[in-house]
Amino acid sequence: MRVNNHTDIFGRRDLMRIGSLGALGLNLPGFLRAASTASSTGDKPKKDISVILLWQSGGCGHQDTFDMKPDAPLEYRGEFKPISTNVPGIQICEHLPRTAKVMDKVTILRSLRSRENNHERAINYLLTGYLPLPTIEFPSIGSVVAKELGPKNGMPPYVAVPNTFPSYGGGYLGGEYNPFISGDANVTSYKVRDLTLPTDVDWTRLGNRRHLVEQMDRKFRAIEASEDFKALDGFYQRAYDLIRSPAAKKAFDIESEPAALRERYGRTPVGQGALLARRLVEGGVRFVTVAKGWLNYDTHGDNFNTMKKVLLPEWDPAFATLVEDLAQRGMLDTTLVISTGEFGRTPKVNDGAGRDHHNKAWSVVFAGGGLTGGRVIGATDKTATEVTDTPVEPEDLLYTIYSMMGVDPAREHHTSIGRPVKNVNGGKLIPGLIG
């Protein structure tokens, strides 16, 4: 092979890739790069709101949780019974006893509906505020928040606990707005991957690699002057600073929490994920998504056993303790907790004792963020099939969240081919939720 000079060996993208901390398996420069474009994008929120989304992937049955129909025929109402909460007149499922005790801090929206009934498309629609298109990948709400508001206190603006899933990413905004991945906080001796050096790399070796990067960058810049390279120095320096940062390490250090509190959240991926989310928000993260896994709530069969033995016993203590913990720490007013999936489940129980996909109506719960608790907004008919009051679309949900966080829902960004796209495709504030 003929080699004329070092540009034949390394292309510009190769040098940028080699010059990143990605060689160590780190994804830090991406979100740091995002910070450089976020600081000038619009007005700051009047109140600095962070969001924790407890994501019920697969779609949670509203009639088995927050919109029960005890007077409906058995094939609709199912096996579960309602219980009273600490707010007179509001009842929820018997398998949510902890949540019943914090209902004064919770708002139930019983009237969300969607135009999509397929998991992947419905998830994409709910998390982006756009109906899916084959020609463009829209960014998730967390990614938009990351771009618009950027990092705070040197923390990643958007974190996914424990992992990322389809439609979580930055879409046309770019991979730098993808979520920072935390891993499963419920594992023994949990350590977040990107704040811990690989076992075969110590700080001396990392320093040597950094020196090599600097040497290669200097040589390459002599050939091609670029604003990208000028920016890289700052990104890498901050990445090195972050992996040495006591503040970042403290935020992810869930094992420093009292054992009793960890037990209250639940020793499950959802429970420990919610606790980690509280720590991350406390440290400066703006948007955290916590999920049990991929499509866990897709209960086409054996719905009631799965809900009462697995899903609700994990979700109930995680959600309720998170709300209590935030309130006790004085953080609930500035932290909006939301729980939903991409749609609900069919009102009528199928032949396999399950419930299928249902996009015509389902429930969302909110707590914190300055919202008044102890309320129910919207309603469905006597079998929980159709919305009868205050219909809310995914666009409205995202419009409301963005507005609460100080992000302009109508702000336009541009795709790689210059197409203008707004943060959300229309929408309006959810009636009665704010104020």
N, C-alpha and C positions, 0 to 999 in steps of 0.2 A: 504494500500500500504506500502510495506517495504522500508524504506529509510536507507541505510547504512551510507551515508555521503552526503555532499552537491554536489558531482559529480552526484548523482542520481537525484537530483532536477534540476540542470542546466548542460546541455551539453556545450561543448566548444563553439559551434556556438551561443548558447543561451546567454552565458555570453558576447560574443563579440557584439551581437545585443543589449543586454541591456546596454552594455557599450558604445553605440554609441549615438550621438545626434539624431538619428532616432527616439528615444522615444519622441522627441518634434516635430516630423514631418520634421526634417532637413535632407538635403541630402549633407551637406557640407563635411563630412569626406571622402566621395568617391573621390571628385576631389582633396582633400588635399593628399589623399593616392597616387593619380596619380602623384603628384608633385615629390614624392620621387624617382620615377623610370624614370622621364623624363629628368632630368638634365644631364645625362651622355649618351644620345642617339644621338650621331653624332655631326656634325659641326653646329655651329650657323649660321643663315642666314647672308649674307653680309649686307642686309638691313632688318630691323625687320618689316616684312609685316604682317598686320592684314587683315582679310577678312570679308566682310559683304555680305551674300548671301540673296538676295531678292527672295524667293522661290515661284514660280508660280505653286502651286500644282494642278495637273489635266492636265496641258499642255496648253500653251498659243499659239494662232494662229499666226504664223509668217507672213502670208499674210494679217493679219489685224493689224499689228504693225510695224515690221521692215523690211519686205521683200514684199512690196506691188507690185502687178502686174496690174497696171491700164490699160494695153492694152490687158489683158486676157478677155475671154468671161465673161459676168455678173455672171454666175453660179460659176465662179472661183474667180473673183476679189472681189465679195461681194459688200456691200453698202458703205464702207468707201473710202474716197479719200486721196491721199497723199498730204503732205504739205512740203514746203522747210524748211531746217534747217539753222543754222548759219554756216554750211559748204557747200559751193557751190557743187552741184551735188549729195548731199545726201538728200533723201526725206524719211519721215516716216509718220505714220498715223496722220490724222487731229485731233484725240482725244488724241494726245500726244504733245500738244503745249509747255508745260514747258520743256519737254525733248528736243524738237527741238532747244531750246535756249542754251542748254549746249552740243550740239553734238560735238563741238570742243574738248571736254574732254572725249568723248565716242568712243569706238570701237564696231562696230557691226560685229559679226560672223554669217554669214548666212548659214553655212554648217555643223551644227551638225547633226548627225544621230545616230540611235540606233538599236540594234537587238531585242529590246523588245517593244511590243505594248500593254501590259497589265499594268495598273497603278502600282500595287504593285511591280511587277517584274521590270518595267522600272524605278521606283523611286529607288529601291534597287540598280539597275545597275548604275544609274547616280550618286548616292551619295556614292557608295563604289568603283567603278571601277572594279567590278566583276559581271559576270552573276550569278544570284542567284542559289544556290545549296541547296538541302534538308538536307545535312549533316553538313553544317557549316554556321554560321551567320557572315558575314563580317562586319567590323566596318565602320561607316560613316567617311567621310572626316574630319568632326569636331573632331571626337573621335581620329582619327589618329594624328591630329595636337595636341590634348590635351596630348596624350602619348609622342609624339616626342619632343614637345617644352615645355610642362608644363605651370604652372601659371606664370604670370608676375605681379609684384606689388601687390601680394597677392590676385589677382582677379581670378575667375574661368577662365580656358583657353577657354572654349566652352560654349556658352549660346544659348538657343533656345527661341525665342520671337514669340508669347506669350506662346507656348506650344511645347511639343515634339510629334512627329508622327512616324509611322513605318519607319524603316531604318535610323532614326536619331542617333541610339545608338552605344555603344561600341562593340557589337558583341562578338567575341571570346576574345577580349581584356579585357572584364569585365565591369560590371556596373559602376565602378569608373570612366570610361571614357564617360559615358552618359552626355548629356548636362545639365547644370544648367538651371532650368526653371524660366523664368522671370515673367510670367503672362502677362495680357493685360495692357499695359501702357496707354491705352486710357480710362480706368475706372476712375471715380472720386476718388480723394484721393488715388491714386495708391501707394501701398506698395509692395515691393517684399517679397514673403512669407518667404524665408529662412534667411532674415536679420531682421525679426521682430519676437519678442517673441510672443507666443500665449497669448491671453488676460488673461488667468488664470495663467500665469507664469510670475513672476517678477525675478529680478536678484538674490534676496535672495533665492527663491525656486530653481532657476537654480543652484546656488552655492551648495545648499543642495543636489540636485540630482547628481551634479558632485562629491561631497564628497562620496555619496553612491556608485557611480561607482568606485571610487578609492578604497574604502574598499573592494568591491566585486572582483575587479581585483587583489588586493594584495592576497586575500585568494585563488583565483583560480590559481595564479602563483605559489603558494606554492605546488600545485599539478602537474601542467603542465607548464614547462618552454618553452616558444615559442618566436621566433623572431617576430611573429605577435603581441604579446602583447607588446614587447619592442617598436615596431613602433607606437602602438596605442596612447601612451602618447603624442607623437609629433603631431599626426593628430588631437587629441581632443583639445590640447592646441591651435593650429592654428585655429580650428573651432570656439572656444570661442573668440579668438582674432578677427576673421573675423566678427562675428555678433556684435562685439563692435567697429569695424573699422570705423572711420570717412571717410576714402577713399572709402570704399565699399558703405557706405550709400550715399556718394556724387555722386558716379557714377550712382546709381539707382534713384537718386532724380530728376526725370524728371520735377517735378512741379517747380523747381527752374529756369527752362528755361523761357525766355521772352514769353509772350502770343503771340506776333506777329510772332515769329519764329515757335511756335507750330502751328499756323494757316497756315503758309506757308507749313509746312510738311503735314498738313491735320489732322483734328480731327477724325481720323479713326484708327483702330488697325494697319493698314499698315503704315500710316503716323507717328503715335506716336511710333510704333515699330522701324521705321527707325531712328527716333530721339534718342530713347533709345540706339539703336545699336551704333550710333556715340558717345554717352556718355560712353558706355561700352568700346569701342575701345580706347577712350581717356584715360580711367582709367586703361587699360592694358589687356583687353580681346582679345584673338587672333582670335577667329572665332565666328561669330554671324550669326544665321539663323533667318530671319524674314519671316513669312508666314501669309497670310490672314486667312487660315484655311485649311481644308482637302478637296482637289479636287474641289476647287472653280472655277478653270478655265476649268472644264470639261463640256464645252458648247455644248452638243449634240443637244440641242434645244434652239431657241431664242438667238442665239449667239450674234447677233449685238446689240440688246437691252441690254443684260447683259454686254457686253463689254463697250458700250458707256455710260451707265447709272450707272454702279457699278464698274467694275473691273479697267478700265483705268482711271476714275476720282480719284480713290484711289492711283493707282500705279504711275501715272504721277507726281503729286506734291511730293510724297514721294521720288522717285528716283532722280528727278531733284534737289530738295532742299538738299537732302543728298550730292549730288555731289558738289553743290555750297557751302554748309556749310563746308564740308571737305576742299575744296580749300581755302576758306577764313580763315580757322584756320591753314593752312599750313600742313594739315594731308592727303591730297589726294595722295601725292607721296608715303606714307607708308600705305595706306589703299586701298585694292583692292575691289571694289564693283562689284558684279556679279548678273545678274538676268536671270533666266531660269526656266523652268519646266522640267518634265521628257520626254516630246516629244512635237510635234506640233499638229496641227489640219488638217484634210483633206482639200486639196485644193478645192474640189468641195463641195458646200453647199448642205446639205441634204434636204429632204422634210419637215423637221421641222424647217427650217431656222437655222440649227445648223451645226457645223463641228465636225466630229468624230476623233478618235485617228489616229495620223499619225507619224510614227517613222522614215520615210525615209529622212526627212529634217525639221529643224527648226532653229530659231535664238536665239543667246545668246548675251547679251550686257555686256561690261566691261567698267569700268572707274577707273582711279587711279592706284595705285600700281607701278607707274613709267612707265606705258604704254603710248604710244603716242595716242592722241585722234584724232577725225575727220577722221576715217578710216572705210572702209568696207572690211572684209576678207571673201572670199568664195562667192559662188553664187549658185542659183538654176535655173531650167529651166523656161520656159515662164509661167507655171502654178504653180510654187513653189512646184512641186511634187518631183523632184529628185535633188540631189546635182550634180552640173556640174563642180565645181571648189573647190579645197582644202577641201576634205572630212575630217571631224573630228569625232572621236569616243569618247564615255564617258571616256575611258581609257586615251585618249590624254588630255582631259579637266582636269582630276585629276592630271595627270603627270605634266602638266603645272602649276597648282595651287601649288602643293607640291614644285616644283622646285623654284617658285617665293618666297615661304615662307622659303626656306632653309631646307626642309624636303626631305630626299633621297627617291625617289619613289621606288627604288629597295631594300630598307632595309627590312630584314625579321624579322618577329615576329613568335611566336609559339603558336599554339592552346593548349588547355588543354591536348591533347594526343600527343603533341610534333610535330605536323605537321607544317612545315615551310610555311609561307605565306608572300608574299611581300606586301608593302603598296598599290600598285596598280598592276593590272595584265597586265604588259607591258605598252604600250603607248609611246608617244613621244611629244615633244614640238609642240604646235600649230604653224604651219608655218606662219611667218610674224607677229606674235602677239607681241613678245618680241624683243626689240631693235629698 
